[in-house]
């Protein structure tokens, strides 16, 4: 329809609507135009009066339709048109409409004289009055519908979420004007106190009525307040899927839905006992130790266990968790079920470390455990991924590991494997990797089919107040970008928490989408147990010191209602205290700390029983020529029929065919042959990164696109062999931190896969530096975790400016753990042992053949390292050949960059400091390269001339 905008100005009443220009303006001016959801309302009113719904034809030429439709969205304007037409002439509408409006009119005038229906020719005063009151009746119903919607959208703003009762969980500390917090606010909807006891038809978009179709306004408001304004605050109305919104409404609005059996309440109490008494035990035994305890949010333990229980009930067999340090020991003890003595011995200062690496602090360690879920009596595998102090860095790692586990199980829908991520409020809002991880959640090659996010909302950072830590109302607002529902809940109401967590788990396993549970709690101590929070939050901590612990509150409630007795409660506490004391006694027998007992991603059968490689040999990396020829043939063809490729790509494929025929390769073909040969051997290959399908330099073209059929693609690499392993190549989002973390997690799951991440340009890895520094470089030393992730960092000093010229190899070399002053012993397995002893392998491939062999070696080695070792043995041989020669190191990078600082001391060790290794290259600089082409060429010529000048080093000393 066209026409002028009409309707109330209030946004709470929904979008405005158009009135038909065919209606008389004078008639419209007498009435308040009705908001847009008349269709569903009409259906309810018609049904209430036992009026059948007939097929009808509008006055336009549109085809017949059934009115009203609760899903069509267009019924409201039709009803308005019918109503106005009825006002003009009752005979102009179908008899069902005439009957409906007459009955509605009679209701409006109940107790008064029966009004006459509108006349075709003349309108009496009583008819006008009748129409006005009929309009008021319908308007009041629509106002109530708008009121219901207002609570669904904005009720969370006034929910009682803060256990301390001193803060608003959101920073917008206002009361929405369309919520009935006082009687006078009824006027917002043109309702009065006298309307409170009137009965109203309930719309289809609410479940507060249960089995009832009508409720009084007073009862409607009471039920809405109970659902949306108590200890649970719901944010979901931004979701654009009606079915999903209805699902959530039904879960929370249905009367009596949050009921627990006696057994469920007793289980919840027992879990709270374990959570709180574990923290109390640590505080008594090691009062001066940092442990980042869970006090103030002890309900997190039963919350996580509920998510796991519900997920297990729905078929989940493997749960992968990531979390920060707060509460980690409690999760290890009471969720993962790590042996308590293994945890307690970590506090012993005399405990010696096994020779397995540096190790890590106890609240960073991970764990892998298979057990029976006691609630469902089903097998469940739980993995808590080790992570550094860098908050939220573990998020994409967990997602990558989850994706890999789903892939290897053939679990494309995420029905067997899922992830749970625990966050802190300040980090969830402040760390950009959270946003990057959310934006992977629905990408085809990265989705894990939904994650349950649990936010431990202390309402404070380290010492930073929320109003200084974020600009959004809630710390969870980042989740809205992916239409994830957000359930805020007061953490001092354990039953509300458990219900919300059960719904969250059911949501994830029903819709395969992310969901956030915001546990609004407090932090009983400072950032750690040694910290004094009263310096910066005196009001908050005065209240916290007065706060009754949640365990006592809930125990008193259950004792009062007769669910448990005081004696039973005390016996439960004594039982767990006894378990802790016995474990403490056993922990004193531990003399050596083995990090391998805390491994989060074991590879059964890959290493020997001691976690060491089964051999120190590496098979030859070459392959037969006929295999190379076959791969080259497929790489230069299109294996699908009637597939039209770009003419430019045809030239590239012909070039590959020519190279294969001539027994030569370029970088792209060498990579193709390495990948293809590994696929034949059953090795899954996954290549990820920005624009990797085509390749930044238009060199790869692993995904072909049909030029005539949109979205029709072909991956020739998956057509090499009948029984080959699958090849995955996927363009990533424009993210480095998140995507590299994801691929690292993917590579954790299995040693029998080649997982590669390619930076669009080599220096782009610097925005993923946290993953490189905290996981890749140090992962094995800290957590005994092997990982074979491959980082491809293309770069070249070609005069293209400071960016993209250098992949900063000096950074990787500086973090290599080999000793520049230690002269190694050359044993028969030196080549492989040297690779095993280093923390990673840095390779600057100088030919395509280098690239081919190093990719294959990455899988053929009997261990896994992130893909520098210095070739002491080979350099020694060359230096001894020419004892009188001047040795020079020539590099394109500036002197303080590149490789010189790494190779110089190692050369001196080989030469026993008897003669120098001269530097030839660019002078030290702050930027990696110049932005001026001429300057680049001049400096290049200068150092090349020096490198080949035999007199350049005469008279120099070292």
N, C-alpha and C positions, 0 to 999 in steps of 0.2 A: 504494500500500500504506500501511497504518497500522502503528504499532508503536513500539517504543522505539528511541532512537538507539543505534547500536552502531558499533564500528570504532576504528581507531587515533586517538590524539589528534593526531598530527602533521598539520599543514596540507598538507605536501608530498604527501600521499597522495591528495589530492582530496577532494571532499565526502563526508561520511558517508552511509550508506544506511539504509534501513528493512528490518527483517526481518519476514517474514510472521508474524502472530500464530498462524497455523495450525501453525507449527513448534514442536516441543517445546523448552521453555526448557532442559531438562536436556541435550538434544542440542547446542543452540547453545553452552552453557557449556563444552563440551569443545573448541570450535574457535575459532580466531581468525577473526573475520568479515572477508571479503575486501572491499577497496575497490571503487570504483564502476565501473571500466573493464574488467569481466570480459568484456563482450560481444566486443570486438575481439580480446582475448587468447584467448578460447575459439576464435574462428575460426582464429587462427593455429595453435593447438595441434591442433585437429581436422584442419586441412589437413596439418600435419606428419605425422599418423598416417594420412593417406589415408582419413579418415572423412568420408563425405558429410554434407552439411547437409540435413536434412529439414524439411518443413513439420510443425508440431506444434500441438497445442492444449493450453493450460494447463488446470489443474483448475478455473479459473474459467469463466465463460460468455463469455470474450472470443473473438473470431473467430480463425481460424488465422493464424499468422504464421511468417515464415522466421527462424530463429535460427541464428547470431547476426547482428546488424546493426551494422556499424562506425559508422553515422551516427545510429542511432535514439536512443541515449543511455539506453534503458531495458533493454538486454539484460543488464546486470550483475545486476540483481535477479532476473531469470528464471533466470540460470545458478545463482545461489546457491540458489534454490528447487529447481532440478533436482538440485543437488548434495546438499542436505539430504534431499530426497525419496529419492534414490538410497541415501543412508546408511540411511534407514528401510527401504526396500524396493526393490531393484534392478529389480523387475518393474513398479514404478509409473511408471517413466519410459520414454521411447521407447528402442528398442534402440540408436540412435545414441549417446544419452547413456550408456547402460550400457557400450557398447563404449569410449567415450572415457574414462570414469572408470576402467574396468578397465585400459586400456592405460597411462594415467597412473600408476595404482597400480603396474603392473608396472615402469615406468621407475624409480619411486621405490625399488623393492625389487630393482633389478637387482643380481645377484650373490648374492642371498639366496634363501631358499626362496620358491616361488610362494605368495602369500597367497590365502586363499580369499575369494571375494566375500561381501559381507554376506548373511546369511540372513534370510529373512522373519520367522522366529520368534525364533531365538537368535543372539546375536552372540558369537563367540569372541574371545579376547584378540588373536589375530593379525589378525582383521578390524579391530578398533579401531586397532591399530598401523598397519595398511595405510591406513586412512582418515586417520590423523594425518599420515603421510608424504605421502599424496596432497595433503592440504591444504597441507603445507609446500612442495611443489613448485609449486603454483599461487600460493601466497603469495610465493614467491621471484621468480616471473615478474612478479607485480604490483609487488613491491618494485623490481625493475629498471626497470619502466615508470615508477614514481614517481621513480626516480633520473634517468632520462632527462628527465622533465618538469622536475625541479628544475634541471638544467643549462639547459634552454631558458628557464626563467623567470629564474633568478638567476645564471647563469654570468657575466654581464657584470660582476658585482661583483668578481670576481677576475681579470678580463681584464687583460693587460699593456698598458695604454693610454697611460701617461705616457712620452713619449720620454726625459724626464730621469731617470726611475726613482726619483723622490723623493716623488711625490704619488699619491694615489688620484684617479682621474678623478671619482669621486663622493665626497660628503662623508660617506657612511655607511661609514666605514673598518672594516668588519667582514667576516668570512668566514662566509657562510651555513653553518649547521650541517649542511645536507643535501647539500653538495658534498663529494666524496671528495678532499679535499686531503691527507689522511693516511689510512693503512690503518685506524686505529682507528675512523674515521668510518663504516666499513662497518656497524658495530653499529647505527647509526641505522636501518638497513633490516633489522635482524636477519640480516645477512649476515656472513660470516667470510672471512678471508684464503684459506681453503681453497676458497671459492666462486669465486675469481678466474678459474680456468681451466675452470669449468663453462660449457657452452653454454646460451644463453638465446634463446628466440624473441623477435624484435623486434616491437614494436607497430606499427600502421599510422601512428602519429603521429611517426615518425622515418624519416630517409633515410640514417642513418649506415652502414647495411649495404650500400648500393648494390644490387648484384644478389644479395647474400646475405640469407637470412631469419633466420639465427642467427649469433651472435657470442659469444665468451667474454666474461665480465664484465670481464676485464682490457682486452680490446680495445674494449669498449663505452665504458669510462671514458676510455681513451686518445683515442678518436675524438671523444668529447664535449668533452674538454679542448682538442683541436686546433680544434674548431669554435667553442666559446663562451668560451674562457679564454686565448686568445693575443692577437693584435693587433687583433682585432675583438670588440666587445661588442655584443650584439644585445638590443634591447628591443622585443618584439612580441607577447608572449603575453597582453597586456591587450586585444588586438584581438578583438572578439566575432564575427568572421567566420571560420569554420573553413577555408574555401577559401583565404583570404588568409594565414592562419597556415601552412597546408600549403605554400603557394607559397614563403614565406620559408624554411621549413625545407628544402625541396628545394634552393633556391638556395645555401644555406650548408652543409648537412650532407652532401650527396652527396660521396663520396670523390673526390678529384682534380678537384673542380669549379673550383678557383682555379688554373688552368694558363694560362700565357701563351706565345704563339709567340715565336720569336726576333725577328721583325719588330715585334711589339707591345712587347717589352722595349726594343728600340732606339728606337722612337718615344717611349716613356715617358722614356728617358734624355735624348733630344734636347729634349723639352719641359722637363725639369728643368734642363737646361743653360740654356735661354733664360730661364727664370724666375729662376734664381739669378744668372746673369751680368748680367741687366738691373739687378738690385738692386746688384750689385757696381759696375757702370758708374756708376750714379747716385752711389753712395757715393764713388767716386774723383773724379768731376768736381765734385760739389757737396756736399762733406763737411759743410758748416755749414748746409745747407738742410733744412727740414722736408719730408719726402716720405711719411712713414708707410709705410715699406717693409714687405715681406712676409717678411723674414728670420725663419726659424724655422718658417714654414709655406709654403715655396716649392712644396710639393706641391699647393697650391690651384690653381695654373695648370693642370697636367695633369688635376686633378680636374674643374674646370669644363669643360675641353675634352672630357673623356670623357663628361660628362653631355650636352653638345651633340652629340657624335658619335653616341652611342647614340640620342638623341632624333631626330636627323636620319635615322638608319637606320630608325626606326619611323614616319617620315612627317612629323615636325615641320619647318616651314618658317620659323617666326618665333620667336625667343627674346628675351624681355624680362627684363633683369637689374636688380636693385637691390642696392646694397652700401654699406657705410660707407667711410671714407677709407683704412683700412689695406689696402694692396695694390692700390688702385684704379688707379694708374699702370701697374702691371704687367699688370693685366687689360686696360686700354686698349691696351697695346702687344702683348700676346701672346695675348689671347683675341678682343677686338674687332678687333685689327689696325689701330689708329690709326697713322698715319705717325709714325715715331720722331722725325723732326725737328720735328713739331708739338708733341710732348711736350717735347723737349729745349729748345726755344726758350722754353718757359714759365719756365725757370730764369734766363733772361737779364734782369737788372735794368734794362737799357736799352731793353727792348722796349716800344714805345709801344702804348697801347690804342686800338683803333678807336673811333669815336664811336658805340658801340652800347649803352652802359649802364655800370654799375659793374663788370661782370665778376665773377669769383669765383676763389678759389684753385684751383690746378691739380688738387688731389685731391678736388674736389667736382664737377668737370665731367662731362658725359655725352657720349654719342656714338651715332651711328646708322650702320650699315654693312651693305651687302649684299655677299656674297661666295660663293665656292664652298667647301663643306666638303671638305677634301682627303681625308678618310677615306672619305666616302660619295660624293664627286663630285656632290653635289646642292647646289642654291642654298639659302642660309641667310641670313636677315636677323637681325642682332643689334642690340639697342638697350640701352645702359646708361643708365639714367635718372639725370640730375643730381640731387643732393640736398645738403642743408645738413649742418652738423656735428651736428644733432640726430639722434642714433642711432635707427634703426628708423623714423623718420618717413616714409621713402620706401616702407616695406612696402605700405601700402594704396594708395599712388599707383601702384606697379608693378602691383598686382592690378587696379586700375581700368583702366589702359591695356591690360592683357592681355585683360580682359573685352571692352573695346570692339573690339580687333583681332579677337577671335573673332566678335563680333557682325557686324562689317562683312564678314567673310569667310564668314558662314553656318556657322561652325565651332562648332556647339552642343555637341559632345562634346570639344572641346579637342584634336583630332587634328592640327591645323596650327599652333596658337599655344600657347605655354606660358611660364611664368615661372620664374626662378631667383632666390632671395633669399639673399644672403650676410649673415651676422650675426656679431657678436662675442659671446663667451660672457657677459660681464657685462650687456650690453645686452639680449640675448635673454631673460635671466632677469628683468631689472629694469624694462624698459620696458613699460608697460601696453598700448601700441598693438600689441605683438606678439600679446597675447591677443585684442584686438579684431579683428585681422586674421585670426587663426585661426578665429574664430567667424563670419567671412564665408564661409569656404571651402566650405561645403556649402549655403548659402542659394541658392534658385533664381535670383534676380536678381543674385547676386554671385559665384557659384562660377566659378572659372577651371579647373575640372576637374583640380585637383592642381597643387601647386607643389613643386619640389625646394628644400629649405632646406639651406644649407651653413653650418655654424657653425665659424668660426675660433676654436677654443677655446684661447686663450693661457694659460688657468688663472690669469688675473689680470685685473683691470680696469685703470684708469689706474695706481693704486698700491694698490688694494684687493684683499685676498686673497679667494678664493671663500667662505671660511667667514663673511666679513663682508658678502658681496654677495648671498647668496641663502639661503633656508631649505630649498630642495629639494635632493635628492642631486645631481642633474645640472642644468646650466643649460638643458637641453633638455626638462625635464619638462613645460613648458607645452604641448608638442605632444601629450601623451597625451590631452588633453581632446577631441581630434578623431580619436582612434584612428590617429594617424600613427605608423608604425614609426620607430624611432630606431636608427641604425647608428653606434655609436661606433667610431672607428678611430685607431690610433696613426699619427700623421702622418709618422713616420720610417720607415714601411714602405710605400713607394710602391705596390707591387703590391697590397697589401691595400686601400689607398685607392682605387686605380683599379677594383678589382673591386667594392667597395662602391658607388662612384659609378655604375658600369654597372648594377648591380642596382637602385639608386635610380631611375635614369632609366627602366628597364624597368618598375618598379613603378608609377611615375606614369603611364606610357603604357599600362599594362595595366588598372589599377584606377581611374584618374582620381582619385587621392587624394594628399594631401600626404605627404611623406616627409622625414626629417631625417637629414643626414649630419653627424656631430659629429667634426670633425678635431681630435683632441687633440694640441696642438702646444706651442710656446713662442714667446716674443717676444724675439728676440736682443738688441734694443735696448730703450730705454725706450718710453714712450707715443709719443714722437716721437724723432727722432735727436738732439735737443738735451737730452733728459731723462736724469737719472741714476737708474736703478732700484735701485742698490745701497743707497741711503738706506733703502729700505723692504723690499726682498726680498733680503737679502744671500746667504742659502743658495741660493735659486733661481738667482741670477745668477752665483754661483761655479760652479755646475754648468753653466750655459749657456755660460760662458766656456771650459769644458773640452769642451763638446759638439762632436762631429764633425758637420759639415754633412751633410744628407741626400744631397746630390749625391755627395759623396765616398763615403759608405757604399754607395750604390746602384751607383756606377761600379765600386768595388772588387769588389762582388758579381758584377757582369756580367763583369768582366775575369777574375775567378777561375773562373767557369764557362764561359768561352770565348765568350760571346755577342758581346762587342766586344773589341777590342784596346786597349791603352793609347794607341797612336798614333791610332786612330780617335776615341777619346774626346777627346784633346787637339786633334785637327783640328776636331771639332765645337765645342769651346770657342773656338778661334781664328776659326772662320767667323762665329760670332755676335758676337764682340768686334769683328771687322772691320765687320760690318753696323752696329753701334752707332757706331763711330768715323766711318764715312762719313756716317751720319745727323747726327752731331754737327757735322761740317763744314758740311753743308747748312743746319743750323739757324742758323748764324751769319749767313746771308743774310736771315733773317727780321727785318724791321724793325717790323712792325705786327702786333699780336695781334688776330685777328678771332674774336670769341666765336661767330659764326654757324657757324664750322667745327666747333663742338662741340655742335651742336644734336642733341638726343636724339629729337625728334618732328617731323620736317619735314612740311610740308603741300604736296606738289608741286602746282604750278599755282595755288595760292591767292594768293601774292605774286608780284612780279616777280623777275627773276633776282638782284637785289640784296637780296631779302628785304623789300622795301618794299611798301605797299599799291599796287594798280594805279590807284587814284583816290582823291580826297579828297571824294567825294560819297556821299550816302546816299539811296536811293530813298524815296519817300513810304511811310509805314508803314500808311496806311489801306488798306482792302479794300472791294470792292463790297458793297452792302447785301444782294444776294441770297445772297452767300456767308455773310454774318453770319446771315441768316435760316435758311439750311440748317443751319449749325452749331448754332444755337439750337434748331432742331427736333429734331436728333439728341440734343442734350444733355438734352432734356426727354422722351425716350422710352426704351423698352426694345427694342433691335433684335432680340432673340431671341424666338421663339415659346414659349409655355407656360413662361414665366419669371415666377415669383411674387416680387414685391418687397415690402418692408415698407410698411405703410400710411402710416407717417410719411414715407417716401421718396416715396411717390406725391404727397403734398402739395408736397414740394420740387420735384418734376418739373413739377407743374402751375404752380407759381410761376415756373419758368424759361420755360415756354411763354407765360405771361401777359406776362412781361418782354419776350420776343422780339416778341410781337404789338404791345406798346406802345412798342417801339423804345427800351427802357431796359435797363441791365445792372447787376448787382451785382458784387462782387469775384470770385465764383466763376465767373459767366458770362463776364465779361471775360477771365479766364484761359482758360476753355474755348475761346473764340473765337480768342484769340491762338495757342494750341496747335493748334487745328484748322486754321487758315489756313496755318500753317507745315507741317503734315503734308501738306496738299494740294500744297505747293511742293516736296515731296520732302525736307523737313528732318526728320530723326529727332529726336523729343523724348523725353527721359528725366527723370522726376521721382522723386526718392528722398528718404527721410527717415523719421522716426518717425511712423507713422500717417497718411502722406500720402494713402493710397488713399481713406480717408473724409474726412480733414482733421481736425486737432485740434479745430476748432470746428464739426465736423459740417456743413461748408459745401461740400465738394468732391464727394464721392461719385462718384469716377471708376471705381470698381469696384463693381458691383452684385452682391448675393448672393441667390441663390434661397432663399426662406424655407422651401421644402419639400424641396429636394434638397441634401444636405450637400456643400459644397465646389464647388458649381456657381456659376460667376461669369460676369460679362459686363462688358466694357470698351467702352462705346459709342463712345469716341473712336477705336477701331480699326474702326469701321463707317461712317466719314464718306464716304470716296471709294473707288472700286474699286482705284485704283492709288496710294493714299496711302503715305507713309512709315509705318513702325511707331511706335506710341506705347508706351512702357514706363513704368508707374507701379508703384512697389514700396515697400512698408513695409520699413524697414530694421531691423536689430537696434538695441538701445538703446545706441547708440554715436554720438558726434559726431566725435571725432578720427579714428577709423578710417573711418567712412562718408564724411565730407567728403574725406578723402584719397583714397578710392576714386573718388568722383565727379570730383575734380580730375584724376586719372589718366585716367578715362574721357573727359573733355573734351579731353585732350591729343591723342587719337588722330585727331580729324577736326574741321575747322572747320565742317563742314556738319551740325551737330547742336546742339540747344539742350539743355544738360544743367543741371539745377537740383537743388540740395540745399535742403531746407526744414528749419530748426530747429523743433522742436516749439513752443518759444517763443524769441523773438529772442535772449534772453540766454544760451541754451544754446550759442551759438557759442563761449563762452569756454573750454569744455573741448576745443575744436578750435583753440585760438589758435595752436598751433605751425604748423598747416597754413596758417592765414591769414597769419601773419607771415613764414614762411620760404618759402612757395611762391606764394601768391596775390598778396600785395602786392608781392613783390620778384622774382617769377619772370622777368619780361621783362628787368628790369635786369641780373640776375645771369647769366641763361642764354639771353637772346634768345628766350625761349619765350612765344609768345602763348597765351592760354587764355581761353575764353569762359564759364567756369563762372559760374552764377548762384546767389547765396545769398539765399534768402528768409527774412527775419528778422521774423516777426510780433510786434508788441508794442503796448502802449497804456498810457498813464498813467490808469488807471481806479480807483485806490485799492485795488488788490489786493495791496499789499505790495511789499517791495523786489525780490522776484524777479518776472520776467515783465513788469515795467512798462517796462523800457528795453532796447533791443537794443544799447546803448552806441554810438550813432553817432559819438560824439566820438573813439573809438579809430580808427575807419576814416578819419575826416576828418583826424586828426592824422598818419596815415601816408600821406596823399595828397601827391603830390610837386609840386603846383603852388605857385608862389611868391605869397604873399599881398601882397607889396610890388611885384610886377611888373605894370605896366599893359599888357595885351596889345594887339597891333595887330589891328584888326578887318578881316580880309580877307574875300573872298567865301566862302571855305571855312572861316571861323573856327569855326563850330559843330562841324564834323566834326574839324578839326585839333585843336581843344581837347580833344576826347575822345581822340584818338590820342596826344597828348602826355602825358596823365596815366597813372598806373599802374593806376587802376581807376575805376569809375564807381559812386558811391554815390547812390542814389535813394531819396527819401522820397515814395512815391506818395500823393498826396492825394485822388485819385479813381480809380475803376475804369478810366476811359479812360487815365489816366497809365500804369497797370499794363499795359494792352493794348498801347499803343504802345511802351513801353520794352522789352517782351519781343520784339516784332517787330523793333525797331531793333537788338537784340542780334545778330540774324542778318543783317540787311540791311547793316550797316556793313561796309566793305571791310577790316576788321581785327577782332581779337577782344580784348576787355578783360574782366577780371572785373567784373561788375556789382555826383570828385564835382564833377564839375566845377562850379565856381561860375559862374553865368550873368552874367558881367561885362556883356555887351552889353545884356541885357534890364533888368538893374538900373539901368544907366546911363540908359536911356531913361526909366524911371519916375521916377528921382530928378530928372532935368532937367525933367520935367513940373511938378513942385511944388517949386520952389526955396526957398520960404519955409516948407515944412512941417517939423514935427518928425518925425524918423525913429526908430522904436522896433522892436526885435527882441523878439518875444514867443514864449516857448517853455514847454512844460510841464516839461521837465527842469530840474534844478538848474543854477545858473549855471556850475559847474565841469564840467558834463556837457552832453550834447546838442550843439547846433550853434553856440552863441554864440562860443566861442573860435575857431572856424573862420571864421565870417562877419564878425566884427568887423573884423579887419585888412583884409579884402578890401573891405568897405564904405568904410573909410577911404581905401583906395587909389582907389576910384571917385570919392569926394567930395573927393579931393586934400586930405584932412584939414581941410577948410574948415568942416565942421559935424559934429556927433556922430551916432552911432547908439546910442540908449539901450537898455539892457537892462531887460526886464520879464519876471519869472518868479520861480521859487523861489530862495531863497538857496543858497549853496554847502553841500554836505552830503557825508557819507561814503557813505551808502547811497543807491541810486537813487530810492527812494520810501518813504513811511511805511507802516506796517502798520495804522494807525488810520484808519478810514473818515472819521470826522469831521474829523480833522486834514487829510486830503486835500482834502475839500470846502472847508474854511475857507481853505486856502492857494490853492486854485483860484479862489475868489471874489475873494480879495484881489488877485491879479495881473491878473485880467480887469478888475476895476474900475480898476486903475491904467492898464491899456493903453488904456481908452476915456475916460480923464480928461484933458481938454485942458490942465488946469493942473498936471498931475503933474510936468512937467519945468521949470516956471518957476523961474528963479533958479539952476538947476544949471549947472555949468561942466564942461568936459571938457579 
